[in-house]
């Protein structure tokens, strides 16, 4: 997955930040197993790197992350589904002006939705997600907790080609908010308050394809908000099913 993000300048109390730009590159590999007709369990490992530019005010930095996680998916016969994820990440941050810092990150996420199958292979899926992340450093460093919420709607249509491939292009729109707690960070001898990025809207276009045991996916998205912009994110997925 590759993405580019931008957070505009913020000010809270007696501190101010110039905002930042961030490019993220990540790779994730996982496997899951069918418990029964409605329930799947799986696990994954991942690695990512974020290149951060503080718009010339605090230099540049990099954040490396190694992650491991578990997920469980339940899909009822009436189309209701629940996706749950628990993830642990080990972060290493370094910049032009500071020594290396290491952090522990813990993430919990749950998504609830319902698939409505209409005529001509159209599928409409309203969905809602709630996530929590906690980042903890050394004992003398402040921690960061963030709550993420999303409400969205996906519209998809399925096609079957003559060569046996199944295609499902889709479009999605989401309303996203995030709230931070204990959000003071220290960078380049300055104390910065990381204010909430408030609400933003995300638009998504993608396509899934499958034949026999192979599944492919490609997704492009962007997010726009008053303080936070994500010009693009590209995600490619390959899945082999035994």
C-alpha positions in Angstrom: 0.0 0.0 0.0 1.2 3.5 -0.8 -0.3 6.8 0.4 0.4 10.5 0.8 -1.1 12.6 3.5 -1.1 16.3 4.6 -2.0 17.9 7.9 -2.3 21.7 7.8 -1.0 24.1 10.5 -2.6 23.8 13.9 -2.5 25.9 17.0 -3.7 25.1 20.5 -3.1 27.1 23.6 0.4 28.5 23.6 1.9 26.1 21.0 1.7 25.9 17.3 2.7 23.4 14.6 3.3 24.1 10.9 1.6 20.9 9.8 3.3 18.1 7.9 3.3 16.0 4.8 3.7 12.2 5.0 4.3 9.4 2.5 3.6 5.9 3.6 4.7 2.6 2.1 3.6 -0.7 3.7 3.4 -4.4 3.0 1.2 -6.9 4.9 1.0 -10.7 4.6 -1.6 -12.9 6.3 -3.5 -16.1 6.3 -6.9 -17.2 7.7 -9.0 -20.3 8.1 -12.7 -21.1 7.9 -14.1 -22.2 11.3 -17.6 -22.7 9.8 -19.8 -21.4 7.1 -20.1 -18.0 8.8 -16.9 -17.5 10.8 -13.3 -17.0 9.8 -10.1 -16.5 11.9 -6.8 -15.2 10.7 -3.5 -13.5 11.5 -1.1 -11.2 9.7 2.3 -9.5 9.9 3.3 -6.2 8.3 6.0 -3.7 7.8 5.8 -0.1 6.9 7.8 3.1 6.5 6.5 6.7 6.7 8.6 9.6 5.5 7.5 12.8 7.3 8.2 16.4 6.1 7.5 19.2 8.7 7.4 21.9 6.0 10.9 23.0 6.8 10.2 24.0 10.4 11.4 20.9 12.3 13.3 19.0 9.6 12.5 15.6 8.2 11.8 12.3 9.8 11.1 8.6 9.3 8.9 6.1 11.2 9.5 2.4 10.7 6.8 -0.1 11.9 6.7 -3.8 12.4 3.2 -5.2 13.2 1.5 -8.4 14.1 -2.2 -9.0 14.5 -5.3 -11.2 14.6 -8.7 -10.8 12.9 -12.0 -12.5 13.1 -14.9 -12.1 10.6 -18.5 -13.2 11.1 -21.0 -13.1 8.2 -24.6 -14.0 8.9 -26.9 -15.5 6.4 -29.0 -12.3 6.3 -26.0 -10.3 5.2 -25.0 -8.7 8.5 -21.2 -9.0 9.2 -18.8 -8.0 11.9 -15.0 -7.6 11.4 -12.7 -7.4 14.5 -9.0 -6.7 14.5 -6.4 -6.5 17.2 -2.9 -5.4 16.3 0.5 -4.7 18.0 3.1 -2.5 16.4 6.7 -1.7 17.3 7.6 1.7 16.0 11.0 3.3 15.5 11.1 7.1 14.9 14.1 9.1 13.9 14.7 12.7 12.5 17.3 15.2 11.6 17.3 16.8 15.1 16.6 14.0 17.5 17.9 10.6 18.5 16.0 7.4 17.7 12.8 6.8 19.7 10.9 3.5 20.1 7.3 3.1 20.8 4.7 0.4 21.4 1.3 0.8 19.6 -1.8 -1.2 20.3 -4.9 -1.1 18.1 -8.4 -2.4 18.4 -11.0 -2.1 15.6 -14.5 -3.3 15.0 -16.6 -2.9 11.9 -20.3 -3.6 11.5 -22.3 -3.7 8.3 -25.0 -5.3 6.3 -25.0 -6.4 2.6 -28.2 -5.8 0.7 -28.2 -7.9 -2.5 -30.4 -6.2 -5.2 -31.4 -7.3 -8.7 -28.8 -7.4 -11.6 -26.0 -8.4 -9.1 -25.9 -4.9 -7.4 -24.9 -4.9 -3.7 -25.3 -2.0 -1.3 -23.5 -2.1 2.0 -23.9 0.5 4.8 -21.1 0.1 7.4 -19.8 1.7 10.6 -16.4 1.3 12.2 -14.9 2.2 15.6 -11.2 2.0 16.4 -8.9 2.8 19.2 -5.1 3.2 19.1 -2.7 3.7 22.1 1.0 4.6 21.5 3.3 4.3 24.5 7.0 5.3 24.7 9.4 5.5 27.7 8.2 6.2 31.2 9.2 9.9 30.9 7.4 10.4 27.6 3.7 11.2 27.2 1.4 8.6 25.6 -1.1 9.1 22.8 -4.6 7.7 22.6 -6.8 8.1 19.6 -10.4 7.1 18.9 -11.4 6.7 15.2 -14.9 6.4 13.9 -16.2 5.9 10.4 -19.7 5.7 8.8 -19.9 4.8 5.1 -21.8 3.3 2.2 -20.4 1.0 -0.5 -22.1 0.3 -3.9 -20.8 -2.7 -5.9 -21.8 -4.7 -9.0 -20.7 -8.2 -9.9 -19.9 -9.4 -13.4 -18.9 -12.9 -14.7 -16.7 -12.9 -17.8 -16.6 -15.6 -20.5 -13.1 -16.8 -19.3 -14.4 -17.6 -15.8 -13.2 -14.5 -14.0 -15.5 -12.7 -11.6 -15.2 -8.9 -11.4 -16.7 -6.6 -8.8 -16.0 -2.9 -9.3 -17.2 -0.7 -6.4 -17.4 2.8 -5.1 -17.5 3.9 -1.5 -17.9 7.2 0.5 -17.1 7.6 4.2 -17.4 10.2 6.9 -14.5 9.9 9.3 -13.7 11.6 12.7 -10.8 11.1 15.1 -10.3 12.3 18.6 -7.0 12.4 20.5 -6.2 12.3 24.2 -2.9 13.0 26.0 -1.7 14.5 22.7 1.4 16.4 23.6 4.6 15.3 21.8 8.2 16.4 22.0 10.1 17.1 18.8 13.3 19.1 18.2 13.4 20.5 21.7 9.8 21.8 21.3 6.6 20.7 22.9 3.7 20.3 20.4 0.1 19.7 20.9 -1.4 17.3 18.4 -4.9 18.6 18.0 -7.7 16.5 16.6 -7.9 16.5 12.8 -11.7 16.8 13.1 -14.0 15.4 10.4 -13.1 14.5 6.8 -14.7 12.7 3.9 -13.1 9.8 2.1 -14.0 8.6 -1.5 -12.9 5.2 -2.7 -12.9 3.5 -6.1 -11.8 -0.1 -6.5 -12.2 -3.5 -8.2 -12.0 -7.1 -7.0 -11.3 -10.0 -9.4 -11.3 -13.7 -8.8 -10.9 -17.0 -10.7 -10.5 -20.5 -9.2 -8.2 -20.0 -6.1 -6.9 -16.6 -7.0 -8.3 -13.2 -5.7 -6.9 -9.8 -6.8 -7.9 -6.4 -5.6 -6.9 -2.8 -6.5 -8.2 0.3 -4.6 -7.6 4.0 -4.9 -8.8 6.5 -2.3 -8.5 10.1 -1.2 -9.7 12.0 1.9 -10.5 15.7 2.2 -11.0 17.7 5.4 -10.6 21.2 6.9 -7.2 20.3 8.5 -6.3 16.9 7.0 -6.0 15.9 3.4 -4.9 12.6 1.9 -4.4 13.2 -1.9 -4.2 9.5 -2.7 -3.8 6.0 -1.3 -3.2 3.0 -3.5 -3.7 -0.5 -2.2 -3.1 -3.7 -4.1 -4.2 -7.1 -2.6 -3.5 -10.7 -3.7 -5.2 -13.7 -2.0 -4.8 -17.4 -2.6 -7.5 -19.7 -1.2 -6.8 -23.3 -0.5 
